[in-house]
Amino acid sequence: ACVIGLYSLTTIRRRVTAQACRALMGAIVIVLGAATVARNREYASALTIAQQDLRSRPNDYTHGAVGSELARLGRDEEAIAELRIGARSDPRARYNLGITLFNTRRYDEAIHHLTVLAEEHPMREEAPWARKTIGHAYSLQRRWPDATTQFRMVLAMTPHDAEARRL
């Protein structure tokens, strides 16, 4: 559009032939097409987007985002490594770390990280979910009084949570 706009100007049209304009337009299309193809590779999946963000802005949040995507894909060991970094300052990464540890049956570690999250950020939406998972981990370890305490806390926060009531 820029080339066509410039070519329509009388002073440019006197100096540039129509053939040169077409060649320039073709070159621009090729360059923009190549840039689009390269950019589409970055947007191939949520994981590649998160990895690109991590490369361009490495911080706890972007480590947590990569870890969350790895966990979603079932790549738990890789996810745990990234989520441990993210959990230093990102509550969502700490929650995802606790859930991933729970899913890999590392119940004591899951309980630790989810408890830290629930105690440091009691008003976050993840707090009742964290407490429910803590209670579930305790019940799998047959630590019934600890499990009951967690489920009661969940019900105090979300009284209509049927799953917490069932557990």
MODELLER restraints for C-alpha pairs under 7 A, 6 or more apart:
rsr = mdl.restraints
at = mdl.atoms
rsr.add(forms.Gaussian(group=physical.xy_distance, feature=features.Distance(at['CA:3:A'], at['CA:25:A']), mean=6.46, stdev=0.5))
rsr.add(forms.Gaussian(group=physical.xy_distance, feature=features.Distance(at['CA:6:A'], at['CA:12:A']), mean=6.62, stdev=0.5))
rsr.add(forms.Gaussian(group=physical.xy_distance, feature=features.Distance(at['CA:7:A'], at['CA:13:A']), mean=5.42, stdev=0.5))
rsr.add(forms.Gaussian(group=physical.xy_distance, feature=features.Distance(at['CA:42:A'], at['CA:48:A']), mean=5.64, stdev=0.5))
rsr.add(forms.Gaussian(group=physical.xy_distance, feature=features.Distance(at['CA:42:A'], at['CA:49:A']), mean=5.85, stdev=0.5))
rsr.add(forms.Gaussian(group=physical.xy_distance, feature=features.Distance(at['CA:42:A'], at['CA:52:A']), mean=7.00, stdev=0.5))
rsr.add(forms.Gaussian(group=physical.xy_distance, feature=features.Distance(at['CA:43:A'], at['CA:49:A']), mean=5.67, stdev=0.5))
rsr.add(forms.Gaussian(group=physical.xy_distance, feature=features.Distance(at['CA:46:A'], at['CA:69:A']), mean=6.90, stdev=0.5))
rsr.add(forms.Gaussian(group=physical.xy_distance, feature=features.Distance(at['CA:47:A'], at['CA:66:A']), mean=6.33, stdev=0.5))
rsr.add(forms.Gaussian(group=physical.xy_distance, feature=features.Distance(at['CA:47:A'], at['CA:69:A']), mean=5.49, stdev=0.5))
rsr.add(forms.Gaussian(group=physical.xy_distance, feature=features.Distance(at['CA:50:A'], at['CA:62:A']), mean=6.73, stdev=0.5))
rsr.add(forms.Gaussian(group=physical.xy_distance, feature=features.Distance(at['CA:50:A'], at['CA:65:A']), mean=5.97, stdev=0.5))
rsr.add(forms.Gaussian(group=physical.xy_distance, feature=features.Distance(at['CA:50:A'], at['CA:66:A']), mean=5.23, stdev=0.5))
rsr.add(forms.Gaussian(group=physical.xy_distance, feature=features.Distance(at['CA:51:A'], at['CA:66:A']), mean=6.01, stdev=0.5))
rsr.add(forms.Gaussian(group=physical.xy_distance, feature=features.Distance(at['CA:53:A'], at['CA:62:A']), mean=6.41, stdev=0.5))
rsr.add(forms.Gaussian(group=physical.xy_distance, feature=features.Distance(at['CA:54:A'], at['CA:62:A']), mean=5.08, stdev=0.5))
rsr.add(forms.Gaussian(group=physical.xy_distance, feature=features.Distance(at['CA:54:A'], at['CA:63:A']), mean=6.37, stdev=0.5))
rsr.add(forms.Gaussian(group=physical.xy_distance, feature=features.Distance(at['CA:60:A'], at['CA:85:A']), mean=5.98, stdev=0.5))
rsr.add(forms.Gaussian(group=physical.xy_distance, feature=features.Distance(at['CA:60:A'], at['CA:86:A']), mean=4.03, stdev=0.5))
rsr.add(forms.Gaussian(group=physical.xy_distance, feature=features.Distance(at['CA:60:A'], at['CA:88:A']), mean=6.80, stdev=0.5))
rsr.add(forms.Gaussian(group=physical.xy_distance, feature=features.Distance(at['CA:60:A'], at['CA:89:A']), mean=6.36, stdev=0.5))
rsr.add(forms.Gaussian(group=physical.xy_distance, feature=features.Distance(at['CA:60:A'], at['CA:90:A']), mean=6.43, stdev=0.5))
rsr.add(forms.Gaussian(group=physical.xy_distance, feature=features.Distance(at['CA:61:A'], at['CA:86:A']), mean=5.58, stdev=0.5))
rsr.add(forms.Gaussian(group=physical.xy_distance, feature=features.Distance(at['CA:61:A'], at['CA:90:A']), mean=5.85, stdev=0.5))
rsr.add(forms.Gaussian(group=physical.xy_distance, feature=features.Distance(at['CA:63:A'], at['CA:82:A']), mean=5.29, stdev=0.5))
rsr.add(forms.Gaussian(group=physical.xy_distance, feature=features.Distance(at['CA:63:A'], at['CA:83:A']), mean=6.44, stdev=0.5))
rsr.add(forms.Gaussian(group=physical.xy_distance, feature=features.Distance(at['CA:63:A'], at['CA:85:A']), mean=6.32, stdev=0.5))
rsr.add(forms.Gaussian(group=physical.xy_distance, feature=features.Distance(at['CA:63:A'], at['CA:86:A']), mean=5.08, stdev=0.5))
rsr.add(forms.Gaussian(group=physical.xy_distance, feature=features.Distance(at['CA:64:A'], at['CA:82:A']), mean=6.08, stdev=0.5))
rsr.add(forms.Gaussian(group=physical.xy_distance, feature=features.Distance(at['CA:64:A'], at['CA:83:A']), mean=4.90, stdev=0.5))
rsr.add(forms.Gaussian(group=physical.xy_distance, feature=features.Distance(at['CA:64:A'], at['CA:86:A']), mean=4.27, stdev=0.5))
rsr.add(forms.Gaussian(group=physical.xy_distance, feature=features.Distance(at['CA:64:A'], at['CA:87:A']), mean=6.96, stdev=0.5))
rsr.add(forms.Gaussian(group=physical.xy_distance, feature=features.Distance(at['CA:64:A'], at['CA:93:A']), mean=4.78, stdev=0.5))
rsr.add(forms.Gaussian(group=physical.xy_distance, feature=features.Distance(at['CA:66:A'], at['CA:82:A']), mean=6.70, stdev=0.5))
rsr.add(forms.Gaussian(group=physical.xy_distance, feature=features.Distance(at['CA:67:A'], at['CA:79:A']), mean=4.12, stdev=0.5))
rsr.add(forms.Gaussian(group=physical.xy_distance, feature=features.Distance(at['CA:67:A'], at['CA:80:A']), mean=6.58, stdev=0.5))
rsr.add(forms.Gaussian(group=physical.xy_distance, feature=features.Distance(at['CA:67:A'], at['CA:82:A']), mean=4.74, stdev=0.5))
rsr.add(forms.Gaussian(group=physical.xy_distance, feature=features.Distance(at['CA:67:A'], at['CA:83:A']), mean=4.95, stdev=0.5))
rsr.add(forms.Gaussian(group=physical.xy_distance, feature=features.Distance(at['CA:68:A'], at['CA:79:A']), mean=6.51, stdev=0.5))
rsr.add(forms.Gaussian(group=physical.xy_distance, feature=features.Distance(at['CA:68:A'], at['CA:96:A']), mean=6.44, stdev=0.5))
rsr.add(forms.Gaussian(group=physical.xy_distance, feature=features.Distance(at['CA:70:A'], at['CA:76:A']), mean=6.65, stdev=0.5))
rsr.add(forms.Gaussian(group=physical.xy_distance, feature=features.Distance(at['CA:70:A'], at['CA:78:A']), mean=6.70, stdev=0.5))
rsr.add(forms.Gaussian(group=physical.xy_distance, feature=features.Distance(at['CA:70:A'], at['CA:79:A']), mean=4.96, stdev=0.5))
rsr.add(forms.Gaussian(group=physical.xy_distance, feature=features.Distance(at['CA:71:A'], at['CA:79:A']), mean=5.16, stdev=0.5))
rsr.add(forms.Gaussian(group=physical.xy_distance, feature=features.Distance(at['CA:71:A'], at['CA:100:A']), mean=6.72, stdev=0.5))
rsr.add(forms.Gaussian(group=physical.xy_distance, feature=features.Distance(at['CA:76:A'], at['CA:100:A']), mean=6.64, stdev=0.5))
rsr.add(forms.Gaussian(group=physical.xy_distance, feature=features.Distance(at['CA:80:A'], at['CA:97:A']), mean=6.14, stdev=0.5))
rsr.add(forms.Gaussian(group=physical.xy_distance, feature=features.Distance(at['CA:80:A'], at['CA:100:A']), mean=6.98, stdev=0.5))
rsr.add(forms.Gaussian(group=physical.xy_distance, feature=features.Distance(at['CA:83:A'], at['CA:93:A']), mean=5.54, stdev=0.5))
rsr.add(forms.Gaussian(group=physical.xy_distance, feature=features.Distance(at['CA:83:A'], at['CA:94:A']), mean=6.85, stdev=0.5))
rsr.add(forms.Gaussian(group=physical.xy_distance, feature=features.Distance(at['CA:83:A'], at['CA:97:A']), mean=5.43, stdev=0.5))
rsr.add(forms.Gaussian(group=physical.xy_distance, feature=features.Distance(at['CA:84:A'], at['CA:97:A']), mean=6.74, stdev=0.5))
rsr.add(forms.Gaussian(group=physical.xy_distance, feature=features.Distance(at['CA:86:A'], at['CA:93:A']), mean=5.38, stdev=0.5))
rsr.add(forms.Gaussian(group=physical.xy_distance, feature=features.Distance(at['CA:87:A'], at['CA:93:A']), mean=4.90, stdev=0.5))
rsr.add(forms.Gaussian(group=physical.xy_distance, feature=features.Distance(at['CA:87:A'], at['CA:94:A']), mean=4.23, stdev=0.5))
rsr.add(forms.Gaussian(group=physical.xy_distance, feature=features.Distance(at['CA:91:A'], at['CA:117:A']), mean=6.45, stdev=0.5))
rsr.add(forms.Gaussian(group=physical.xy_distance, feature=features.Distance(at['CA:94:A'], at['CA:113:A']), mean=6.41, stdev=0.5))
rsr.add(forms.Gaussian(group=physical.xy_distance, feature=features.Distance(at['CA:94:A'], at['CA:117:A']), mean=6.61, stdev=0.5))
rsr.add(forms.Gaussian(group=physical.xy_distance, feature=features.Distance(at['CA:95:A'], at['CA:114:A']), mean=6.05, stdev=0.5))
rsr.add(forms.Gaussian(group=physical.xy_distance, feature=features.Distance(at['CA:95:A'], at['CA:117:A']), mean=6.66, stdev=0.5))
rsr.add(forms.Gaussian(group=physical.xy_distance, feature=features.Distance(at['CA:95:A'], at['CA:130:A']), mean=6.92, stdev=0.5))
rsr.add(forms.Gaussian(group=physical.xy_distance, feature=features.Distance(at['CA:98:A'], at['CA:110:A']), mean=4.31, stdev=0.5))
rsr.add(forms.Gaussian(group=physical.xy_distance, feature=features.Distance(at['CA:98:A'], at['CA:113:A']), mean=5.34, stdev=0.5))
rsr.add(forms.Gaussian(group=physical.xy_distance, feature=features.Distance(at['CA:98:A'], at['CA:114:A']), mean=5.35, stdev=0.5))
rsr.add(forms.Gaussian(group=physical.xy_distance, feature=features.Distance(at['CA:99:A'], at['CA:110:A']), mean=6.61, stdev=0.5))
rsr.add(forms.Gaussian(group=physical.xy_distance, feature=features.Distance(at['CA:101:A'], at['CA:107:A']), mean=6.75, stdev=0.5))
rsr.add(forms.Gaussian(group=physical.xy_distance, feature=features.Distance(at['CA:101:A'], at['CA:109:A']), mean=6.63, stdev=0.5))
rsr.add(forms.Gaussian(group=physical.xy_distance, feature=features.Distance(at['CA:101:A'], at['CA:110:A']), mean=5.10, stdev=0.5))
rsr.add(forms.Gaussian(group=physical.xy_distance, feature=features.Distance(at['CA:102:A'], at['CA:110:A']), mean=5.24, stdev=0.5))
rsr.add(forms.Gaussian(group=physical.xy_distance, feature=features.Distance(at['CA:107:A'], at['CA:137:A']), mean=5.67, stdev=0.5))
rsr.add(forms.Gaussian(group=physical.xy_distance, feature=features.Distance(at['CA:111:A'], at['CA:134:A']), mean=5.28, stdev=0.5))
rsr.add(forms.Gaussian(group=physical.xy_distance, feature=features.Distance(at['CA:114:A'], at['CA:130:A']), mean=5.37, stdev=0.5))
rsr.add(forms.Gaussian(group=physical.xy_distance, feature=features.Distance(at['CA:114:A'], at['CA:134:A']), mean=6.78, stdev=0.5))
rsr.add(forms.Gaussian(group=physical.xy_distance, feature=features.Distance(at['CA:118:A'], at['CA:127:A']), mean=4.77, stdev=0.5))
rsr.add(forms.Gaussian(group=physical.xy_distance, feature=features.Distance(at['CA:118:A'], at['CA:130:A']), mean=6.49, stdev=0.5))
rsr.add(forms.Gaussian(group=physical.xy_distance, feature=features.Distance(at['CA:118:A'], at['CA:131:A']), mean=6.90, stdev=0.5))
rsr.add(forms.Gaussian(group=physical.xy_distance, feature=features.Distance(at['CA:121:A'], at['CA:127:A']), mean=6.97, stdev=0.5))
rsr.add(forms.Gaussian(group=physical.xy_distance, feature=features.Distance(at['CA:128:A'], at['CA:154:A']), mean=5.22, stdev=0.5))
rsr.add(forms.Gaussian(group=physical.xy_distance, feature=features.Distance(at['CA:128:A'], at['CA:157:A']), mean=6.59, stdev=0.5))
rsr.add(forms.Gaussian(group=physical.xy_distance, feature=features.Distance(at['CA:131:A'], at['CA:150:A']), mean=5.64, stdev=0.5))
rsr.add(forms.Gaussian(group=physical.xy_distance, feature=features.Distance(at['CA:131:A'], at['CA:154:A']), mean=6.19, stdev=0.5))
rsr.add(forms.Gaussian(group=physical.xy_distance, feature=features.Distance(at['CA:132:A'], at['CA:150:A']), mean=6.53, stdev=0.5))
rsr.add(forms.Gaussian(group=physical.xy_distance, feature=features.Distance(at['CA:132:A'], at['CA:151:A']), mean=6.03, stdev=0.5))
rsr.add(forms.Gaussian(group=physical.xy_distance, feature=features.Distance(at['CA:132:A'], at['CA:154:A']), mean=6.24, stdev=0.5))
rsr.add(forms.Gaussian(group=physical.xy_distance, feature=features.Distance(at['CA:132:A'], at['CA:164:A']), mean=6.46, stdev=0.5))
rsr.add(forms.Gaussian(group=physical.xy_distance, feature=features.Distance(at['CA:134:A'], at['CA:150:A']), mean=6.78, stdev=0.5))
rsr.add(forms.Gaussian(group=physical.xy_distance, feature=features.Distance(at['CA:135:A'], at['CA:146:A']), mean=6.98, stdev=0.5))
rsr.add(forms.Gaussian(group=physical.xy_distance, feature=features.Distance(at['CA:135:A'], at['CA:147:A']), mean=4.12, stdev=0.5))
rsr.add(forms.Gaussian(group=physical.xy_distance, feature=features.Distance(at['CA:135:A'], at['CA:148:A']), mean=6.87, stdev=0.5))
rsr.add(forms.Gaussian(group=physical.xy_distance, feature=features.Distance(at['CA:135:A'], at['CA:150:A']), mean=4.99, stdev=0.5))
rsr.add(forms.Gaussian(group=physical.xy_distance, feature=features.Distance(at['CA:135:A'], at['CA:151:A']), mean=5.87, stdev=0.5))
rsr.add(forms.Gaussian(group=physical.xy_distance, feature=features.Distance(at['CA:136:A'], at['CA:147:A']), mean=6.64, stdev=0.5))
rsr.add(forms.Gaussian(group=physical.xy_distance, feature=features.Distance(at['CA:138:A'], at['CA:144:A']), mean=6.75, stdev=0.5))
rsr.add(forms.Gaussian(group=physical.xy_distance, feature=features.Distance(at['CA:138:A'], at['CA:146:A']), mean=6.29, stdev=0.5))
rsr.add(forms.Gaussian(group=physical.xy_distance, feature=features.Distance(at['CA:138:A'], at['CA:147:A']), mean=4.99, stdev=0.5))
rsr.add(forms.Gaussian(group=physical.xy_distance, feature=features.Distance(at['CA:139:A'], at['CA:147:A']), mean=5.48, stdev=0.5))
rsr.add(forms.Gaussian(group=physical.xy_distance, feature=features.Distance(at['CA:151:A'], at['CA:164:A']), mean=5.74, stdev=0.5))
rsr.add(forms.Gaussian(group=physical.xy_distance, feature=features.Distance(at['CA:154:A'], at['CA:164:A']), mean=6.76, stdev=0.5))
rsr.add(forms.Gaussian(group=physical.xy_distance, feature=features.Distance(at['CA:155:A'], at['CA:161:A']), mean=6.52, stdev=0.5))
rsr.add(forms.Gaussian(group=physical.xy_distance, feature=features.Distance(at['CA:155:A'], at['CA:164:A']), mean=6.73, stdev=0.5))
